[in-house]
């Protein structure tokens, strides 16, 4: 009997279940570890202690802008420092509050679409492309991401942009932050409603198990034709159940 490779992408319902699993794993992470990761990378965005993670993102961004960019002198000469000033003004001074808010919605909507697509892809190159295209679109369109602005706007202020910290917080940071939240909800809520309507906190471990199994693919043999272990066979059984739910 011929062996078939698993499909290259998951079905929408399967992606939703896998995303729930990732959320479960994320929320099991200790808050202090989440803060440390955010502080070091300025990229982590989700935690039970959201205010700590946001502050960690801000600390990481300011550290990178001040110590690793300003004090190292890597962009201390024209036209690089001038561009940093112009970019900060373009992001935080020139647009109206509602414009930054709407740009924040578009930005995080695209970011969440990128995460959704990457979660549904199986191969590494597919995940890279799935992430790259939406991110390229939001950068090209000039949408506002609150964490990215935590680096670029303070960097412009450090190089002499005609913009105060209070103006940045009141006009850019708050507007982009709220817009990003709305943009994320525009992806998460429809996905939860349409693709995981039966999800309940009480069944969280079962959903997490399905999310793990979905990434193993169907079939009782691997790509080399060898017999799978008992755990892999269990994953195949759960995969089939999840597939029936998605049809």
KEKE-3310 file (N, C-alpha, C; in steps of 0.2 Angstrom, whole numbers, plus 5000, padded with zeros to 4 digits):
npx = (5004:5003:5012:5008:5013:5010:4997:5002:4998:4988:4971:4959:4952:4960:4972:4967:4965:4978:4984:4977:4983:4996:4994:4990:5002:5010:5004:5007:5020:5031:5029:5040:5050:5044:5045:5058:5062:5055:5062:5075:5073:5064:5052:5043:5025:5014:5006:5001:5004:5002:5005:5018:5025:5024:5031:5043:5046:5047:5058:5068:5068:5072:5084:5091:5090:5097:5109:5115:5113:5113:5124:5134:5137:5134:5125:5128:5131:5127:5118:5111:5107:5099:5089:5083:5078:5069:5060:5055:5047:5038:5031:5026:5023:5018:5006:4988:4979:4969:4973:4985:4980:4971:4981:4988:4978:4978:4991:4993:4983:4988:5000:4995:4989:5000:5006:4995:4996:5009:5007:4999:5007:5018:5031:5048:5052:5039:5034:5042:5039:5026:5026:5034:5028:5015:5021:5030:5021:5014:5025:5028:5017:5017:5011:5008:5017:5016:5027:5038:5038:5042:5056:5060:5054:5059:5073:5074:5070:5082:5091:5088:5075:5061:5051:5043:5044:5032:5023:5025:5021:5007:5002:5007:5011:5000:4990:4994:4996:4982:4976:4983:4979:4965:4967:4972:4961:4953:4957:4958:4946:4936:4942:4941:4927:4922:4930:4933:4922:4917:4926:4931:4937:4938:4941:4954:4966:4964:4962:4975:4982:4977:4982:4996:4996:4992:5002:5010:5005:4995:4993:5002:5015:5031:5040:5051:5046:5046:5040:5029:5031:5022:5017:5016:5007:4996:4995:4991:4978:4972:4973:4965:4953:4952:4952:4940:4932:4934:4929)
npy = (4994:5011:5024:5040:5057:5068:5082:5098:5109:5113:5111:5124:5123:5114:5122:5132:5124:5120:5133:5136:5126:5131:5143:5138:5132:5144:5151:5143:5147:5154:5170:5178:5173:5176:5190:5192:5186:5195:5207:5205:5202:5210:5206:5197:5195:5190:5186:5180:5190:5204:5217:5217:5211:5220:5231:5225:5223:5237:5240:5232:5237:5251:5249:5243:5254:5264:5260:5250:5256:5271:5274:5266:5272:5268:5273:5287:5297:5307:5300:5293:5296:5307:5301:5293:5303:5309:5298:5295:5307:5306:5295:5298:5311:5318:5311:5310:5306:5296:5291:5284:5275:5267:5263:5254:5244:5238:5234:5224:5215:5210:5204:5194:5187:5182:5174:5165:5159:5153:5144:5135:5130:5117:5113:5121:5131:5135:5140:5151:5159:5161:5169:5180:5187:5194:5202:5210:5217:5225:5233:5239:5246:5255:5254:5254:5246:5243:5239:5239:5253:5257:5256:5263:5276:5282:5281:5291:5302:5302:5307:5320:5323:5334:5331:5326:5315:5314:5317:5307:5296:5299:5301:5291:5279:5274:5275:5266:5254:5251:5250:5239:5229:5228:5224:5212:5205:5205:5194:5183:5182:5179:5167:5159:5158:5153:5141:5134:5132:5123:5124:5124:5130:5119:5108:5109:5102:5091:5098:5103:5091:5087:5097:5095:5083:5086:5091:5080:5073:5062:5044:5029:5027:5034:5046:5039:5027:5018:5010:5018:5024:5019:5031:5039:5033:5035:5048:5049:5044:5053:5064:5060:5060:5074:5078:5074:5082:5094:5093)
npz = (5000:4996:5003:5010:5011:5024:5023:5016:5023:5037:5041:5043:5056:5062:5063:5072:5084:5086:5089:5100:5108:5108:5115:5128:5132:5132:5143:5153:5156:5168:5175:5178:5170:5157:5158:5158:5145:5137:5140:5136:5122:5117:5110:5114:5118:5124:5140:5156:5164:5158:5159:5164:5154:5143:5149:5150:5136:5133:5140:5134:5121:5123:5129:5118:5109:5115:5121:5112:5100:5100:5109:5103:5092:5079:5070:5070:5061:5047:5032:5042:5055:5053:5046:5056:5065:5056:5053:5066:5068:5058:5062:5075:5077:5066:5061:5065:5080:5079:5066:5069:5078:5069:5060:5069:5070:5058:5057:5067:5064:5052:5057:5066:5056:5050:5060:5061:5048:5048:5059:5053:5042:5038:5033:5035:5025:5021:5032:5034:5022:5025:5036:5031:5021:5026:5035:5028:5021:5030:5035:5023:5020:5031:5043:5061:5074:5091:5099:5090:5087:5100:5099:5088:5089:5101:5098:5088:5096:5104:5095:5093:5089:5087:5098:5112:5126:5133:5123:5114:5122:5124:5112:5102:5108:5116:5107:5096:5104:5108:5096:5091:5099:5096:5082:5084:5090:5080:5072:5081:5088:5078:5073:5084:5086:5074:5071:5082:5090:5101:5111:5127:5143:5152:5144:5141:5141:5133:5121:5119:5118:5105:5098:5098:5091:5079:5072:5069:5058:5047:5046:5049:5047:5046:5035:5031:5029:5040:5055:5066:5083:5098:5104:5093:5085:5093:5092:5079:5079:5087:5078:5067:5073:5075:5062:5057:5065:5059:5046)
capx = (5000:5007:5013:5007:5015:5004:4996:5007:4995:4983:4964:4958:4950:4966:4976:4964:4966:4985:4985:4975:4988:5002:4992:4991:5010:5013:5002:5010:5026:5031:5028:5046:5053:5041:5047:5066:5063:5053:5067:5081:5072:5059:5048:5037:5019:5008:5007:4996:5006:5003:5009:5025:5028:5024:5036:5049:5047:5049:5065:5072:5068:5076:5091:5094:5090:5101:5116:5117:5113:5116:5131:5139:5139:5134:5121:5129:5133:5122:5111:5107:5104:5094:5083:5080:5074:5063:5056:5051:5042:5033:5028:5023:5021:5013:4999:4983:4979:4965:4977:4990:4976:4969:4987:4989:4974:4980:4997:4993:4979:4993:5005:4992:4988:5006:5006:4990:4998:5014:5005:4996:5012:5022:5038:5051:5051:5032:5033:5046:5036:5019:5028:5037:5023:5011:5026:5032:5015:5013:5031:5028:5011:5019:5007:5011:5017:5018:5034:5043:5039:5046:5063:5061:5053:5064:5079:5073:5071:5089:5095:5086:5068:5056:5046:5044:5042:5025:5019:5026:5017:5000:4999:5009:5012:4994:4986:4996:4994:4975:4975:4986:4974:4959:4969:4973:4955:4949:4959:4957:4939:4932:4944:4938:4920:4921:4934:4934:4916:4916:4932:4930:4943:4938:4944:4960:4971:4962:4963:4982:4984:4976:4987:5002:4995:4991:5009:5013:5002:4991:4997:5005:5022:5034:5042:5056:5043:5047:5034:5029:5030:5015:5015:5015:5001:4991:4994:4987:4971:4969:4973:4959:4947:4952:4951:4933:4928:4935:4925)
capy = (5000:5017:5029:5047:5062:5072:5088:5103:5114:5111:5114:5130:5120:5111:5128:5134:5119:5120:5139:5135:5123:5136:5148:5134:5132:5150:5153:5139:5149:5158:5177:5181:5171:5179:5196:5191:5185:5201:5212:5203:5201:5215:5203:5193:5199:5187:5183:5182:5197:5208:5224:5215:5209:5226:5234:5221:5225:5244:5240:5229:5242:5257:5247:5243:5260:5269:5257:5246:5260:5277:5275:5263:5276:5265:5278:5294:5301:5308:5302:5288:5299:5311:5297:5291:5309:5310:5292:5296:5312:5303:5290:5300:5318:5320:5308:5311:5300:5291:5288:5279:5269:5263:5259:5249:5239:5235:5231:5218:5211:5206:5200:5188:5182:5179:5169:5159:5155:5149:5138:5130:5127:5111:5114:5127:5136:5137:5144:5157:5163:5163:5175:5185:5191:5199:5207:5214:5221:5230:5237:5243:5251:5260:5253:5255:5241:5247:5237:5242:5260:5258:5257:5268:5283:5284:5282:5298:5307:5303:5310:5326:5324:5338:5327:5325:5309:5314:5317:5300:5291:5301:5300:5286:5272:5272:5274:5260:5249:5250:5248:5232:5225:5227:5220:5205:5202:5204:5188:5178:5180:5175:5160:5155:5157:5148:5135:5131:5134:5119:5125:5126:5129:5112:5103:5112:5097:5087:5102:5103:5085:5087:5102:5091:5077:5088:5092:5074:5071:5056:5038:5025:5026:5040:5047:5034:5020:5014:5009:5023:5022:5019:5037:5042:5030:5038:5055:5048:5043:5060:5068:5058:5063:5081:5079:5073:5088:5100:5092)
capz = (5000:4995:5009:5008:5016:5027:5019:5017:5027:5041:5040:5048:5062:5065:5065:5078:5089:5087:5092:5107:5112:5110:5120:5134:5134:5134:5149:5159:5158:5173:5173:5178:5164:5152:5158:5156:5138:5134:5141:5132:5115:5115:5105:5117:5118:5128:5146:5161:5167:5152:5160:5165:5147:5140:5152:5147:5129:5133:5143:5129:5116:5125:5129:5111:5105:5119:5122:5107:5094:5101:5112:5099:5086:5072:5065:5072:5055:5041:5033:5046:5061:5051:5045:5063:5067:5051:5054:5072:5067:5053:5066:5081:5077:5060:5060:5070:5085:5076:5061:5072:5080:5063:5058:5073:5069:5052:5058:5071:5060:5048:5061:5068:5050:5049:5065:5059:5042:5050:5063:5048:5038:5041:5031:5037:5020:5021:5038:5033:5018:5028:5040:5028:5016:5029:5039:5023:5019:5036:5035:5017:5021:5036:5049:5067:5079:5097:5101:5085:5089:5106:5097:5082:5091:5106:5095:5085:5101:5106:5090:5093:5085:5090:5100:5119:5129:5135:5117:5111:5126:5124:5105:5098:5111:5118:5101:5093:5108:5108:5089:5090:5103:5091:5076:5086:5091:5073:5070:5086:5090:5072:5073:5090:5085:5068:5070:5089:5094:5106:5115:5134:5148:5155:5140:5138:5140:5127:5115:5119:5115:5098:5094:5097:5087:5072:5069:5067:5052:5047:5044:5055:5046:5044:5029:5029:5029:5046:5059:5071:5090:5100:5105:5086:5083:5097:5089:5072:5081:5088:5072:5063:5077:5074:5055:5057:5067:5054:5040)
cpx = (5004:5007:5012:5009:5009:5003:5001:5005:4990:4976:4963:4956:4956:4971:4973:4965:4974:4987:4983:4980:4994:5000:4992:4998:5012:5011:5004:5017:5026:5032:5035:5050:5051:5044:5055:5066:5061:5059:5073:5079:5068:5054:5042:5031:5014:5010:5002:4997:5007:5007:5016:5029:5029:5030:5043:5051:5050:5057:5070:5073:5073:5083:5095:5095:5096:5108:5119:5117:5116:5123:5136:5141:5138:5129:5122:5130:5127:5123:5107:5104:5099:5088:5080:5076:5068:5058:5052:5046:5037:5029:5023:5020:5016:5007:4994:4982:4975:4969:4982:4986:4973:4975:4989:4984:4976:4987:4997:4988:4984:4998:5001:4990:4994:5007:5001:4993:5004:5012:5002:5001:5016:5029:5041:5051:5044:5031:5036:5042:5029:5020:5030:5032:5019:5015:5028:5027:5014:5019:5030:5022:5012:5014:5011:5011:5020:5025:5039:5044:5042:5053:5064:5060:5058:5071:5079:5074:5078:5093:5092:5079:5064:5050:5047:5042:5035:5021:5019:5021:5009:4998:5001:5009:5005:4989:4988:4995:4987:4974:4978:4981:4968:4961:4969:4966:4951:4951:4957:4950:4935:4935:4942:4931:4919:4924:4935:4928:4915:4922:4929:4936:4944:4942:4951:4966:4970:4964:4971:4985:4983:4980:4993:5001:4994:4997:5013:5011:4999:4996:5000:5012:5025:5037:5047:5053:5043:5041:5034:5029:5023:5012:5013:5008:4995:4990:4990:4980:4968:4968:4967:4953:4946:4950:4943:4929:4929:4932:4918)
cpy = (5006:5021:5036:5051:5066:5079:5093:5108:5110:5114:5120:5128:5118:5117:5131:5130:5120:5127:5139:5131:5127:5141:5144:5134:5138:5152:5149:5142:5154:5166:5180:5179:5175:5186:5196:5191:5192:5206:5211:5204:5207:5212:5199:5197:5196:5184:5184:5188:5202:5214:5223:5214:5216:5231:5231:5223:5232:5244:5238:5234:5248:5255:5246:5249:5265:5266:5254:5250:5267:5278:5271:5267:5274:5269:5285:5299:5302:5303:5298:5292:5304:5307:5295:5297:5309:5304:5293:5302:5310:5298:5293:5307:5320:5317:5310:5305:5294:5287:5282:5273:5264:5259:5253:5243:5235:5231:5224:5213:5206:5202:5194:5184:5179:5173:5163:5155:5151:5143:5133:5127:5122:5112:5121:5132:5139:5142:5151:5162:5165:5169:5181:5190:5196:5204:5212:5219:5227:5235:5242:5248:5256:5260:5253:5249:5244:5245:5239:5249:5261:5258:5263:5275:5286:5285:5289:5303:5308:5307:5317:5328:5329:5335:5325:5318:5309:5314:5310:5295:5292:5299:5294:5279:5270:5271:5267:5254:5247:5247:5241:5227:5223:5223:5213:5201:5201:5197:5182:5177:5177:5168:5156:5153:5152:5142:5131:5133:5130:5120:5128:5125:5122:5107:5105:5107:5093:5091:5102:5097:5084:5092:5099:5086:5080:5089:5086:5071:5064:5050:5035:5024:5033:5041:5042:5027:5016:5015:5015:5020:5022:5026:5041:5039:5033:5045:5054:5047:5049:5064:5066:5060:5071:5083:5079:5079:5094:5099:5094)
cpz = (5000:5001:5006:5013:5018:5023:5021:5022:5031:5039:5045:5055:5066:5067:5072:5084:5091:5091:5099:5111:5113:5115:5127:5136:5136:5141:5155:5160:5163:5171:5173:5172:5158:5152:5156:5148:5134:5134:5137:5124:5112:5109:5108:5119:5122:5134:5151:5164:5161:5153:5161:5158:5143:5142:5150:5140:5129:5135:5138:5123:5117:5126:5122:5108:5108:5119:5116:5100:5095:5103:5108:5093:5079:5067:5067:5067:5050:5036:5038:5052:5059:5049:5051:5065:5063:5052:5061:5072:5063:5057:5071:5081:5072:5060:5066:5074:5082:5070:5064:5075:5075:5060:5062:5072:5063:5053:5062:5068:5055:5052:5064:5062:5049:5053:5063:5053:5044:5054:5058:5043:5041:5039:5033:5032:5020:5026:5037:5028:5021:5033:5037:5024:5020:5033:5034:5021:5024:5036:5029:5017:5026:5042:5055:5072:5085:5099:5096:5086:5095:5105:5093:5085:5096:5103:5091:5090:5104:5102:5089:5089:5090:5093:5108:5121:5130:5128:5114:5115:5124:5116:5101:5102:5113:5112:5097:5097:5108:5101:5088:5094:5098:5085:5078:5087:5085:5070:5075:5087:5084:5072:5078:5089:5079:5068:5077:5093:5101:5112:5122:5138:5151:5151:5137:5137:5134:5121:5114:5116:5107:5094:5093:5091:5079:5068:5067:5061:5053:5046:5050:5053:5044:5037:5026:5028:5035:5051:5064:5078:5092:5102:5098:5084:5087:5094:5082:5074:5083:5082:5068:5066:5075:5067:5054:5059:5063:5048:5040)
residu = (UNK:UNK:UNK:UNK:UNK:UNK:UNK:UNK:UNK:UNK:UNK:UNK:UNK:UNK:UNK:UNK:UNK:UNK:UNK:UNK:UNK:UNK:UNK:UNK:UNK:UNK:UNK:UNK:UNK:UNK:UNK:UNK:UNK:UNK:UNK:UNK:UNK:UNK:UNK:UNK:UNK:UNK:UNK:UNK:UNK:UNK:UNK:UNK:UNK:UNK:UNK:UNK:UNK:UNK:UNK:UNK:UNK:UNK:UNK:UNK:UNK:UNK:UNK:UNK:UNK:UNK:UNK:UNK:UNK:UNK:UNK:UNK:UNK:UNK:UNK:UNK:UNK:UNK:UNK:UNK:UNK:UNK:UNK:UNK:UNK:UNK:UNK:UNK:UNK:UNK:UNK:UNK:UNK:UNK:UNK:UNK:UNK:UNK:UNK:UNK:UNK:UNK:UNK:UNK:UNK:UNK:UNK:UNK:UNK:UNK:UNK:UNK:UNK:UNK:UNK:UNK:UNK:UNK:UNK:UNK:UNK:UNK:UNK:UNK:UNK:UNK:UNK:UNK:UNK:UNK:UNK:UNK:UNK:UNK:UNK:UNK:UNK:UNK:UNK:UNK:UNK:UNK:UNK:UNK:UNK:UNK:UNK:UNK:UNK:UNK:UNK:UNK:UNK:UNK:UNK:UNK:UNK:UNK:UNK:UNK:UNK:UNK:UNK:UNK:UNK:UNK:UNK:UNK:UNK:UNK:UNK:UNK:UNK:UNK:UNK:UNK:UNK:UNK:UNK:UNK:UNK:UNK:UNK:UNK:UNK:UNK:UNK:UNK:UNK:UNK:UNK:UNK:UNK:UNK:UNK:UNK:UNK:UNK:UNK:UNK:UNK:UNK:UNK:UNK:UNK:UNK:UNK:UNK:UNK:UNK:UNK:UNK:UNK:UNK:UNK:UNK:UNK:UNK:UNK:UNK:UNK:UNK:UNK:UNK:UNK:UNK:UNK:UNK:UNK:UNK:UNK:UNK:UNK:UNK:UNK:UNK:UNK:UNK:UNK:UNK:UNK:UNK:UNK:UNK:UNK:UNK:UNK)
# end
